[in-house]
Amino acid sequence: MAKKRIVKSRARAAAGRSTGVSLRDNVVTSDNDNLSDALSDLVPDKYRGTDKYLDVVQWNIEWFGAQKSVAKDKRRLGLVIDTLEALNADLFIFQEIAGPTSDGRYPGALDVVAEELTNRGAGHYVVFYTQAGGEQRVAMMWDRDWLRAKGDVEELFKRGTHKFGTPPIDAFAGRTPLYGHFTARIPTEDAGSDDPYNGGPDKLEFQALGVHLKAMGDGFPQRKRSAEILSTWMIEEALPVGSDVMIMGDFNAPPSDAKSWAPFHALEATKEAAFSDINDESDFSYLWLRNQSSQFLSRIDLGVVSMSAVKRAEVLAEPILWKSIEDTLAQAGDLKAAAVRAVMREIKENLSDHLPCVSRFYFKKP
């Protein structure tokens, strides 16, 4: 089999960009391409798809495909597709995605994205959504050229499985976690086998769980209960499987929220998983532009991973600072500089209020 595809250059991508991609009744037009052109260089070179690693990217795309985002999606659909093509991840874990309607009237918001990426030759992508969550679902999209699902990708807990308190509330706020168990294709020349997914005892096999936990201060009891449930699942069900484990997504509270994340710290103490060390709070992933003087950035897109995954990883849950932010920040020198805030506001209004985070794993242990 051939090596992993090389991502098309910006010129080739622009030349091949579709003008007929639709999202529900939204259509990407040449006017929308102007926005894509203006922000087309969002992804720094170091974060673009590579043959060296298996890339997992988590990203909250702020109400993508939702009814409230119809106008915004008309502007950003082409930009989202271009950005995902540049990232070229083997597995994407998304939050805030509108899923398909039960009556079949509308597809999921990512269906057209996967189709366009496949048409462009960026990969052979397929999408699965949680059944619960409405217009704020968790979804996974992966490249079947490089990942094979070992079983059905499915909701880990059905909606309402974990209710608590009086009156009872759902620990996951109706946004059920999405679970997948994957085997990665090992580059042929390294595998020593005709089976591209058979890398011998050192093959890359992993379990991924995408989450979107409850937000805001009043969501603390639900976040705390979610963390308890997820840590128990990791110990009792995931780790005994014997493959790498990663829980990734929008946790809606920073790593320093010790009360919420006490169960994850307990996993660190027993050296079963990593949390604090892989979520650097000096970075940011959420573009929260409250006002001109207060703090407006935070780190709430996080990861919890088994120690076996830590040993295999190059980076874990590292926020991808868009190139336009990097460049403007380098010139202005201050996160609160007017020029930096203006760029962040433009990205927030035209793309998402969250930055994606990337985790990179060696195909075989170094």
N, C-alpha and C positions, 0 to 999 in steps of 0.2 A: 504494500500500500504506500501511497505517496505521503510525504511529510505533511504536517499541518499547513493549511493554506496561508499565504501571505496576504495581509490586509491590503486592499486596493489603496493606491495613493489618493490624496485629496482631489487631484485633477481627474483621475479616472472615476472616482465616486461622484463628483459633480457632473461629469459628462454622462454617467449612467443613471443619474437620479430620476426616479419616476415622478411624473406629474399627475398620475392618475390614482395614487394611493388614497383610499378613503377610510374614515373611521366613523361608523354609523353614517350620518349625512354630511360628514366633514370631508373636504377635498383639499389635497395639497396642490396649490397652484403656483405659478411662477412668482406671484407676490410673496407667498410663504417661503419660496426658495431664497428670496432676498434676505430673510431673517436667518435661514440656515447658512447662507454665505457669510453673513456678518458675524455669526458665532460658530463658524464651522471648525475653527481650530481650538475647540474647548479641551480636547484630551491631550495632555502632555505626552511626548514620545515615550517616556518610561512606563506609561500605563497602557500603551496600545498593545494589541494582541501579539503574542510571541510564541515561538515553538518551544521555548525552554521550560515553560511552566504550564501547569493546569491553572487557569484563572477562574475564580469565583467572585462575581461582583454582586453586591447587594445595593438596592437603590429604591428609595421611596420617591415615586414620580408624581406626587401631590395630585390626588383626585384625577388620575389619568383615565380618560374615557367617561368620566361622570357627566351627568346632565348639567351640573353647575360649571363644567369646564368646556362646554361646546366651543365657545369663542376662542378660548386659550388653546384648545387642541387643534383648531384650524391653523393657528400660528406655529405650534410647536411639533406637530407630528413628524414632519420631515426632519426637524432638528433632532428629535429623539432617535429616529432611525439612523441618521448619520452618526450620532454619538455612540449608539450601541454598536454600529459597524466598526467604528474606530476602536472601541474597547475590545470587541471581538472575544468576549469571555466564553469559556466553555459552558459555564452555568451562570445564569442570572437569577437572583432572588429578589423579587419586587414586592413592594407594599403600595397600598392605595390604588389598586387597579380595579376598574369596573369589569366584572365578569359577565359571561354570557347569560342571557335571560332564560328562565326555565321553559318559556314557551317557544324558544328558538327564534324570536323576532330579531334579536341582535346578537352578534358574536361577542366574544370577549375582546377587550380593548387591545390586547397584544396579538390577536390573531393576524391582523393585517401587517403588524411589525415583523412577526416571524416569517410571514410569506414574502415580504419585501426583502428581508435580509437573505433569505434563501435564493430569491431571484437574482440578487446582486452577487451571489457566489461567496457571501461572507460565512456561510455555514449551512447546515441542514437543521434548522431550528424547529422545535416543537414546544408547545406551551401547555401547562396544566394550571388550573385555578382551584382555590378552595371553593366549596359549594356555598359556604356561609360568608357573609361580609358585604354582600350587595355591591356597592360601588367603591368599597374600600377593601378589596380582597388581597390576600397574599397569593402570589403566582410565581411559578418557576418556568424559565425558558432555557433549554439547553440544546447544544449542538450534538446531534446524533452521530455525526461523523467521529466524535471524540468521547462521548459518554454513552454508556448503556445503562438504562434503569434496570435493576435486578428484580424489581417487582412494580406494582402499581404505585405511582406517585399519588399520595392521598392525604386527606386531613388526618392529623394525628389524633385529635379529639373532636368528636362531633359537637356542634354548637350546643351549649348548655350542659355539657358533661360535667364541668367543674363549677357549680354554683355554690355560693357560700354567703353567710351573713343573713340578716333580717332587715328588710326583705331580701331574698336571695338575689345575688348579682353574679354574672358570668365573669370568671377570672380573666378570660381573654376578650371580654367586651364584644363578643360575637365575631371577632376576627380570628378564626381558628388557625392554628399553625399548620404548615404544609410540609410533609415529610417525603423525602426521596432517598433511596439507597442506590448508589451508582458505582460502576466500575469504569475507570478511565482507560482509553486505548493507550497502550505503551508504544512509543515510536518504534517502528518495525526493526530498525537496526539494533535496538537495545533489547528487544523482547526475547530473542532467541526462540521464537515460535511462530508458526504460521497464523496463529490466532492473535489478532491485534490487541485483544483485551487480556491476553494471558502474559503477564510479566513475571510469572513465577511467584515465589513466596514474598517478593518485595513489590508486588503490583499495587497500584493505587486504587484502593477501594474505600469509599467513604459514605457516611450518612449525613445528609444535610436537612436542617430544619429551619424554615423561614418563619419569622414571627413579626407581629405588629402589636405591641403591648399598649395598655391603656395610658392615655396622656393626662397631663395637668396634675395639679396638686391633689385634687380630690380623687385622682386615679391611683394614689399610692397603695391602698389596700389591695386593689386588683393586681398591680405590678408585683407586689410582695407575694401574693398568692400564686401568680404566674411563675415567679422564680422558684418557689417551693416545688410546684408541679414539674417544672422543666428539669430541675436538678434531680428530683426523684426518678424521672423518666431516664435521664442520662445514666444514673447509677444502676438502676434496676433493669432497664431494657436495652439501651443503646450500647453501653460499654461492653456488656457480655457478648454482643454480636462479634466483636473482635476486629472491627474496622474503625478508621478515624471517624470522629463525630464533630460536627460543627452546628451551633445554633447561631443564626445570624439574622439581623433585621433592625427594625426601628423599635428600640427599647423604651423610648420616650422619657428617659431620665439619664443623667450623666453617670459615669462610672463611680463617682464619689458619693452617690446616693447609697450609703452603706446599709441603711435600713431595708431598702428595696432588694438589694443584691446580696444580702447575708448568705443565702443558700449557695450562691456562686463562689463567695469567698470560702465557704466550707469545703467546696470541691478543690479549691486551690490549696487549702491547708492539708488536705490528704493527698495532694499531688495527682489528682485524677483529671484535672482540667485547668485551663488558664483563663483568666478574666482580666484582672487589673493590669497585668503586664502587656496585654495586647490591645488595650483601649486607652490610648494616651489622651488625657483630658486637656493637654495643651494644644491639641489639634481641635478642629471643629468640623461638624458635618451638617449642621442645621443653620440656615441663614435666617435668623430671627431678627428682623429689623424693627425693633419696637419704637425707638425714638433716637434722637440725635446724641444723647449723652449716656444712656445706660448700656450695659453689656448687650450685645445683639447677636452673639454667636454662641453655640453650644455643641457639645459632643453627645449625641443621643443614639446614633446608629452604631451598634456595638456587636461584639461577638463573644461567644463562649466556646472553646474548643478543647477536645481531648488532648492529653499530653503527646500522644502519638502523632497528632496533626501538627503540634508545635514543632516537633523534631523534623518534620518534613517540609515545613513552610519557609518561604523566603520573607514574606510579609503577611500579616494577619489583620483583617478589618482596618486597613489603612485608608483614611479618607483621600479621595482624589480631588485635589485642589485644581479646579479648572484653570487652563492656561491663561485665560484673560484675567483671572484673579491674581495668579502668580505674577504676571507681567506688570499689572497695575500696582500691586503691592511692592514689587521690587523698585518701582519708580517713586512711589509715594512714601514707602517706608513705615506706614502706620495703618493698622487695620481700620482705624476710625477716620482716616483721611477721606475727604469728600469724594475723590476719584474712585477709591476702593469701594466705598459704600454705593456709589452710582453703578458700578459694574455688578456688584452683588444684587442690587435691586433689579437691574435689567435681567439677570439670570433668574432670579426668583419669579419675576413677573412673566417671563417667556419660556421657562423650562421647568424648574422645580425649586422648592424651598429647602430641599435636601441635596447634599452631595452624595454620590455613590461611594462605597468603600470596596476595596479590592483585597482579596486574599490569594496568594500565589503559592502553589505547592510544586515541589520537584516531582517529576513523574516517577522517579525512583529515589530512595533515600540517599542523600549525598554521603 
